[in-house]
Amino acid sequence: MRLFLPHDLLRHRFKRWSAGLCVALSLAIASGCGKDQGYSGPPLAEQLDANDAPTSPPGAPRDPTAAPAQASHAEQASAVAQAFSDKPILPDQFRRGDIQFSAGGFVKRPPLAPPPRSEPAAPAGPYLAQPAPRPTQPFAGRTELASFDHSPFPFNGSRPNADGPFFSVREQGRLGHRTSSGRVYWAHESYNERRSLLHVPEGFDPDRPSVLVLFFHGHRARLERDIRDRYLIADQITASGMNAVVVAPQFAVEANDSSIGRFWEAGFMKLYLDEAAQKLARMMGRSDKRPAFERMPIVVVGYSGGFEPAGQALTNSGVRERIRGVVLLDAAYGRFDAFAQWMQTTPQGFFVSAYTSSTARGNRHLMEAAIEAGQSPRTQMPSQLKPGARIFLSVPVSHESYVTQAWAPYPLADLLRRLPDLPQRKNAEPQATSSVPTRARN
């Protein structure tokens, strides 16, 4: 049987249903959208036309002269609930924004918990590739006889102020050099050694104040037999306990000759010492410390015929500005002008010359040069070798033993201890030097 509702009731029912739906959508937009977008006006429900809300019971005629009535929020929610209570076509509840709509009305749901924040990944950068800090364990010490590309020999040039090539003698396919005494030494026997002695003592630290001892041997010397085993150069540096390293090149092998080969070339000694810096850093396993070795102050030590390279170091070697001091061990045989000029122009550097009767005359010449420059030479070793010291020591011991027994046993070790601002190596104690090992006396 088909049921027809009265016309007025059907129209009023439809009006209530549409009004409720409009209110719901308006509130959803006002609360969920308008709020997020900064809406600050009155609630949208208050802007609805009051004519849209029923003001009389169902079926009652509407009074066109009546004033519009405002529905409260609770009344509007109740109206919506009644309108949708018997309408199964709508879901029980749905959500929009932070408003939950249900048959019981509108409630503000609690905000959702923010998603867990993970720690941001470390930004990529060059520092990520830096090596780990190096262990602080002191260096264990090492000595090498290392071959050099920038060695004094072989040499194919000419001696300064000399006519003709250095190797002026040719015989049976061999090249030879004739010394001022007339003796001939062959290139492949005496002028072909590329090795130098390098020593870094235990506990040496290139980051602390330090010096590089540049040792120049005399006549008839070999690296192993003399520089290492008879002069005990590396042992003296270690025994000093001070923060120093040593470099000692080989010149003419077992020859009565003070020739220095490529060291005569302007700036070549710097190339040699730059290569030495690379090798010293490698010996320590610290290639990054090469610049420290390249800048390290130098103490030049010349023994006997080593006066020639010592004098050259003070002229156009390329390392003159790095030289902190000069030590001559019975070596004042020549290059007086170079030594005198350095003393006159380098007041901050120290100069020590120990001598026997064979070099007494040369030392008197150097003392006079110091006095003419207004300096005050001393004839005793001071407790500290301060800048500007000019020391001349007459020590009548055997010339052959001068490197190990000059003014004191182990004179190089003794000298390093007298440098006022040179620190002691880590975990190193100066060794007693009252006696010299037997092998040094041979």
C-alpha positions as CSV (number, residue, x, y, z in Angstrom):
1,M,0.0,0.0,0.0
2,R,1.5,3.3,-1.0
3,L,1.7,6.0,1.7
4,F,1.6,9.7,0.8
5,L,2.6,12.4,3.4
6,P,0.9,15.7,3.5
7,H,2.5,18.3,1.3
8,D,3.4,20.7,4.1
9,L,5.0,18.0,6.3
10,L,7.1,16.7,3.3
11,R,8.3,20.2,2.5
12,H,9.2,20.9,6.2
13,R,11.0,17.5,6.5
14,F,13.1,18.2,3.4
15,K,13.9,21.7,4.7
16,R,15.2,20.4,8.1
17,W,17.3,17.7,6.4
18,S,19.0,20.2,4.0
19,A,19.5,22.7,6.8
20,G,21.2,20.1,8.9
21,L,23.4,19.0,6.1
22,C,24.5,22.7,5.3
23,V,25.3,23.3,9.0
24,A,27.5,20.2,9.1
25,L,29.4,21.1,6.0
26,S,29.8,24.7,7.1
27,L,31.2,23.7,10.5
28,A,33.5,21.2,8.9
29,I,34.9,23.9,6.6
30,A,35.1,26.5,9.4
31,S,36.9,24.2,11.8
32,G,39.0,22.0,9.5
33,C,39.9,24.3,6.7
34,G,39.2,27.9,7.6
35,K,41.1,27.5,10.9
36,D,44.2,26.1,9.3
37,Q,44.2,29.0,6.8
38,G,44.1,31.7,9.4
39,Y,40.3,32.4,9.4
40,S,39.5,34.8,12.2
41,G,35.8,35.8,11.5
42,P,32.7,34.7,13.4
43,P,31.8,31.0,13.2
44,L,30.2,30.2,9.9
45,A,27.2,28.8,11.7
46,E,26.4,32.2,13.0
47,Q,26.4,33.5,9.4
48,L,23.7,31.1,8.3
49,D,20.4,32.6,7.5
50,A,18.1,32.0,10.4
51,N,15.3,31.3,7.9
52,D,17.0,28.0,7.2
53,A,16.3,26.8,10.7
54,P,12.8,25.6,11.6
55,T,11.1,27.9,14.0
56,S,7.6,26.3,14.3
57,P,6.5,22.7,14.8
58,P,6.0,20.5,11.7
59,G,2.9,21.5,9.7
60,A,2.6,25.0,11.3
61,P,2.5,27.9,8.9
62,R,5.4,30.2,8.9
63,D,4.9,33.7,10.1
64,P,6.6,36.0,7.6
65,T,6.7,38.9,10.1
66,A,8.6,37.0,12.7
67,A,12.2,38.0,13.5
68,P,14.9,35.6,12.5
69,A,16.1,33.4,15.3
70,Q,19.7,32.3,15.8
71,A,20.3,28.6,16.6
72,S,23.0,27.8,19.1
73,H,25.8,25.4,18.3
74,A,24.2,22.7,20.6
75,E,20.8,23.2,19.0
76,Q,22.3,22.8,15.5
77,A,24.1,19.7,16.5
78,S,20.9,18.2,18.0
79,A,19.0,19.1,14.8
80,V,21.6,17.3,12.7
81,A,21.5,14.3,15.0
82,Q,17.7,14.1,14.7
83,A,17.8,14.6,11.0
84,F,20.3,11.8,10.4
85,S,19.1,9.4,13.1
86,D,16.9,7.5,10.7
87,K,18.9,7.9,7.6
88,P,21.0,4.7,7.1
89,I,22.5,6.0,3.9
90,L,25.0,8.1,5.9
91,P,27.9,6.5,7.8
92,D,27.8,6.5,11.6
93,Q,30.8,8.8,11.7
94,F,33.4,10.4,9.5
95,R,36.4,12.8,10.0
96,R,37.7,15.9,8.5
97,G,40.6,17.8,9.7
98,D,40.6,17.8,13.5
99,I,36.8,17.5,13.8
100,Q,35.1,14.2,14.3
101,F,31.4,14.0,13.2
102,S,29.2,11.4,14.9
103,A,25.6,10.9,15.6
104,G,26.2,12.4,19.1
105,G,27.5,15.7,17.7
106,F,30.8,17.4,16.9
107,V,33.8,16.8,19.0
108,K,37.4,18.0,18.6
109,R,39.6,14.9,18.4
110,P,43.0,15.0,20.0
111,P,45.8,15.7,17.6
112,L,47.7,12.8,16.3
113,A,51.1,12.2,17.8
114,P,53.8,13.4,15.5
115,P,55.8,10.7,13.8
116,P,59.0,9.7,15.6
117,R,61.9,11.9,14.5
118,S,65.1,10.2,13.5
119,E,68.5,11.8,14.1
120,P,69.5,13.7,11.0
121,A,72.3,12.0,9.0
122,A,75.7,13.7,9.4
123,P,76.1,16.1,6.4
124,A,78.6,15.1,3.9
125,G,81.8,17.1,4.0
126,P,85.5,16.9,3.4
127,Y,86.2,16.4,7.1
128,L,84.5,13.0,7.0
129,A,87.5,11.8,5.0
130,Q,90.1,12.9,7.6
131,P,92.2,10.1,9.0
132,A,91.7,9.0,12.5
133,P,93.9,10.6,15.2
134,R,97.3,9.1,15.2
135,P,98.4,7.2,18.3
136,T,100.5,9.2,20.8
137,Q,103.1,6.5,21.2
138,P,106.6,8.0,20.7
139,F,108.5,7.2,17.5
140,A,110.7,4.1,17.9
141,G,113.7,5.6,16.0
142,R,115.2,4.6,12.7
143,T,118.5,4.9,10.7
144,E,118.7,4.5,7.0
145,L,121.4,4.7,4.2
146,A,119.1,6.1,1.6
147,S,119.7,6.7,-2.1
148,F,119.0,10.3,-3.4
149,D,118.1,11.6,-6.8
150,H,119.6,15.0,-5.7
151,S,122.9,13.7,-4.4
152,P,126.2,15.5,-4.8
153,F,127.5,12.8,-7.1
154,P,127.5,11.7,-9.9
155,F,128.6,15.1,-11.3
156,N,129.1,16.2,-14.9
157,G,129.9,19.9,-14.5
158,S,132.9,21.9,-13.7
159,R,134.5,23.1,-10.4
160,P,133.9,26.8,-9.8
161,N,136.7,29.0,-11.2
162,A,138.3,26.1,-12.9
163,D,139.1,25.6,-16.6
164,G,137.6,22.5,-18.2
165,P,135.3,19.8,-16.8
166,F,135.6,18.2,-13.4
167,F,136.4,14.9,-15.0
168,S,139.4,16.0,-17.0
169,V,141.1,12.6,-17.3
170,R,140.2,10.0,-19.8
171,E,141.9,6.6,-19.8
172,Q,140.7,3.3,-21.2
173,G,137.1,4.4,-21.3
174,R,137.3,5.7,-17.7
175,L,136.7,9.3,-16.4
176,G,138.9,10.6,-13.7
177,H,139.3,13.8,-11.6
178,R,142.8,15.1,-10.9
179,T,143.1,16.8,-7.5
180,S,145.3,19.8,-6.6
181,S,147.9,17.3,-5.3
182,G,148.0,15.6,-8.7
183,R,146.2,12.4,-7.6
184,V,143.6,11.0,-9.9
185,Y,140.4,9.4,-8.6
186,W,138.1,7.6,-11.0
187,A,134.4,8.5,-11.4
188,H,133.0,5.0,-11.0
189,E,135.0,4.4,-7.8
190,S,135.0,7.6,-5.9
191,Y,132.3,9.9,-7.4
192,N,129.3,7.6,-7.9
193,E,127.7,7.2,-4.4
194,R,124.2,8.5,-4.2
195,R,123.4,7.4,-0.6
196,S,123.2,9.5,2.6
197,L,122.8,8.6,6.2
198,L,119.5,9.6,7.7
199,H,118.7,9.2,11.4
200,V,115.5,10.0,13.4
201,P,116.0,9.1,17.1
202,E,113.4,7.4,19.3
203,G,110.8,9.9,20.7
204,F,111.5,12.6,18.1
205,D,108.5,14.9,17.6
206,P,108.4,17.2,14.5
207,D,105.7,19.3,16.0
208,R,108.0,20.5,18.8
209,P,111.0,22.8,18.4
210,S,113.8,20.8,16.7
211,V,116.9,21.1,14.6
212,L,118.4,19.2,11.7
213,V,122.1,18.5,12.0
214,L,123.7,18.6,8.5
215,F,127.0,16.7,8.9
216,F,129.7,17.0,6.3
217,H,132.5,14.4,6.5
218,G,136.2,14.8,5.7
219,H,138.7,12.9,3.5
220,R,138.9,9.2,2.9
221,A,135.4,8.5,4.4
222,R,132.7,5.9,3.8
223,L,129.1,6.0,5.0
224,E,129.1,2.7,6.8
225,R,132.6,2.4,8.1
226,D,133.2,6.1,9.1
227,I,130.1,8.2,9.3
228,R,128.0,5.5,10.9
229,D,130.4,3.3,12.8
230,R,133.5,5.5,13.6
231,Y,132.0,9.0,14.0
232,L,128.9,7.5,15.6
233,I,126.8,10.4,14.2
234,A,123.4,8.7,14.8
235,D,124.5,7.4,18.2
236,Q,125.4,10.9,19.3
237,I,122.1,12.4,18.2
238,T,120.3,9.7,20.2
239,A,122.6,10.0,23.2
240,S,121.9,13.8,23.4
241,G,118.3,13.1,24.3
242,M,117.3,16.3,22.4
243,N,114.7,16.8,19.7
244,A,117.1,16.6,16.7
245,V,117.6,14.6,13.5
246,V,120.7,14.2,11.3
247,V,121.4,14.1,7.6
248,A,124.9,13.2,6.3
249,P,125.6,13.0,2.5
250,Q,128.5,11.0,1.0
251,F,130.9,13.0,-1.0
252,A,134.1,11.5,-2.6
253,V,134.5,7.9,-1.4
254,E,137.9,7.2,0.2
255,A,139.6,10.1,-1.5
256,N,141.7,13.0,-0.3
257,D,139.4,15.4,-1.9
258,S,137.0,18.0,-0.7
259,S,135.0,18.2,-3.9
260,I,131.2,18.6,-3.4
261,G,129.9,18.0,-7.0
262,R,126.4,19.3,-7.6
263,F,126.4,21.1,-4.3
264,W,128.5,23.8,-6.1
265,E,125.4,24.6,-8.2
266,A,123.3,27.4,-6.8
267,G,120.3,26.2,-4.9
268,F,121.1,22.5,-5.3
269,M,121.6,21.9,-1.6
270,K,118.0,23.0,-1.1
271,L,116.8,20.4,-3.5
272,Y,118.8,17.8,-1.6
273,L,117.4,18.8,1.7
274,D,113.9,18.9,0.4
275,E,114.3,15.3,-0.7
276,A,115.8,14.5,2.7
277,A,112.7,16.0,4.3
278,Q,110.5,13.7,2.3
279,K,112.5,10.7,3.3
280,L,112.6,11.7,7.0
281,A,108.9,12.1,7.1
282,R,108.5,8.7,5.4
283,M,110.8,7.0,7.9
284,M,108.5,8.2,10.6
285,G,105.4,7.1,8.7
286,R,104.3,10.7,8.8
287,S,104.3,12.0,5.2
288,D,102.1,14.9,6.3
289,K,105.1,16.2,8.4
290,R,107.3,16.8,5.3
291,P,106.8,20.6,5.5
292,A,108.0,20.5,9.1
293,F,111.3,19.0,8.0
294,E,111.6,21.4,5.1
295,R,111.4,24.4,7.5
296,M,113.5,22.9,10.3
297,P,116.4,25.0,11.5
298,I,119.8,23.7,10.5
299,V,123.0,23.2,12.4
300,V,125.9,22.8,9.9
301,V,128.7,20.6,11.1
302,G,131.9,20.3,9.1
303,Y,134.7,17.9,10.0
304,S,138.2,18.3,8.5
305,G,137.7,18.5,4.7
306,G,134.0,19.1,5.3
307,F,134.9,22.8,5.4
308,E,134.1,23.1,1.6
309,P,130.4,22.0,1.8
310,A,130.0,23.9,5.1
311,G,131.2,27.1,3.5
312,Q,129.0,26.5,0.5
313,A,126.0,26.1,2.7
314,L,126.5,29.7,3.9
315,T,126.5,31.2,0.4
316,N,124.2,30.3,-2.5
317,S,122.9,27.0,-1.2
318,G,119.3,28.1,-1.0
319,V,119.1,27.2,2.7
320,R,121.2,29.9,4.3
321,E,118.3,31.5,6.0
322,R,117.5,28.3,7.9
323,I,121.0,27.9,9.3
324,R,121.0,28.5,13.1
325,G,124.6,27.6,13.8
326,V,127.9,26.4,12.4
327,V,130.3,24.0,14.0
328,L,133.8,23.3,12.6
329,L,135.6,20.3,14.0
330,D,139.3,21.0,13.1
331,A,138.1,22.2,9.7
332,A,139.3,25.8,9.3
333,Y,141.3,24.9,6.1
334,G,139.5,27.2,3.7
335,R,136.4,29.1,2.8
336,F,137.3,31.8,5.4
337,D,135.5,34.5,3.6
338,A,132.2,32.5,3.7
339,F,132.5,31.9,7.4
340,A,133.6,35.5,8.3
341,Q,130.8,37.0,6.2
342,W,128.2,34.7,7.9
343,M,129.4,35.7,11.4
344,Q,129.2,39.4,10.4
345,T,125.8,39.2,8.8
346,T,124.1,36.7,11.1
347,P,124.3,38.0,14.7
348,Q,121.5,35.6,15.8
349,G,123.5,32.5,14.8
350,F,126.1,30.8,16.9
351,F,129.6,29.8,15.6
352,V,131.8,27.1,17.3
353,S,135.2,26.1,16.0
354,A,137.3,23.5,17.8
355,Y,140.9,23.1,16.5
356,T,144.3,21.5,16.7
357,S,147.6,23.0,15.7
358,S,146.9,22.1,12.0
359,T,144.0,24.6,11.8
360,A,145.2,27.1,14.5
361,R,146.1,29.7,11.8
362,G,142.8,29.6,10.1
363,N,141.0,30.0,13.5
364,R,143.0,33.0,14.4
365,H,141.9,34.5,11.1
366,L,138.3,33.9,11.9
367,M,138.6,35.3,15.4
368,E,140.0,38.5,14.0
369,A,137.1,38.7,11.6
370,A,134.7,38.4,14.5
371,I,136.5,41.1,16.5
372,E,136.4,43.5,13.5
373,A,132.6,42.9,13.3
374,G,132.4,44.1,16.9
375,Q,131.8,40.6,18.3
376,S,133.4,39.1,21.4
377,P,134.9,35.6,20.7
378,R,135.2,33.3,23.7
379,T,137.7,30.5,24.3
380,Q,135.6,28.4,26.6
381,M,132.4,26.6,26.0
382,P,129.5,28.3,27.8
383,S,126.7,26.5,29.6
384,Q,124.3,27.7,26.9
385,L,124.9,28.5,23.2
386,K,122.9,31.6,23.0
387,P,122.4,33.6,19.8
388,G,125.4,35.4,18.7
389,A,127.9,33.2,20.5
390,R,131.4,33.0,18.9
391,I,133.4,30.2,20.4
392,F,136.9,29.1,19.5
393,L,138.3,26.1,21.4
394,S,141.8,24.8,21.3
395,V,141.5,21.1,21.8
396,P,144.8,19.2,21.3
397,V,143.4,15.7,20.7
398,S,144.0,13.4,17.8
399,H,142.5,14.7,14.6
400,E,141.1,11.3,13.7
401,S,139.1,11.2,17.0
402,Y,137.8,14.8,16.8
403,V,134.2,13.8,15.9
404,T,133.9,11.7,19.0
405,Q,136.4,13.3,21.5
406,A,136.8,17.1,20.9
407,W,136.0,19.4,23.9
408,A,133.9,16.5,25.3
409,P,133.1,12.9,24.6
410,Y,130.3,12.9,22.0
411,P,130.8,16.6,21.2
412,L,127.7,16.8,19.0
413,A,125.5,15.4,21.8
414,D,127.1,17.9,24.2
415,L,126.5,20.8,21.8
416,L,122.8,19.9,21.3
417,R,122.3,19.9,25.1
418,R,123.6,23.5,25.3
419,L,121.0,24.9,22.9
420,P,118.7,26.8,25.3
421,D,115.3,26.4,23.5
422,L,115.8,22.9,22.1
423,P,113.5,20.5,24.1
424,Q,114.3,17.1,25.2
425,R,112.6,14.2,23.3
426,K,109.6,12.5,24.9
427,N,110.6,9.6,27.2
428,A,114.3,10.2,26.5
429,E,117.0,10.9,29.0
430,P,120.4,12.2,28.0
431,Q,122.9,9.3,28.1
432,A,126.2,9.5,29.9
433,T,129.0,10.4,27.5
434,S,132.0,10.2,29.8
435,S,133.3,7.3,27.7
436,V,133.2,6.6,24.0
437,P,132.5,3.1,22.6
438,T,135.6,1.1,21.5
439,R,134.7,1.1,17.8
440,A,134.9,4.9,17.8
441,R,138.5,4.8,18.9
442,N,139.7,2.7,15.9
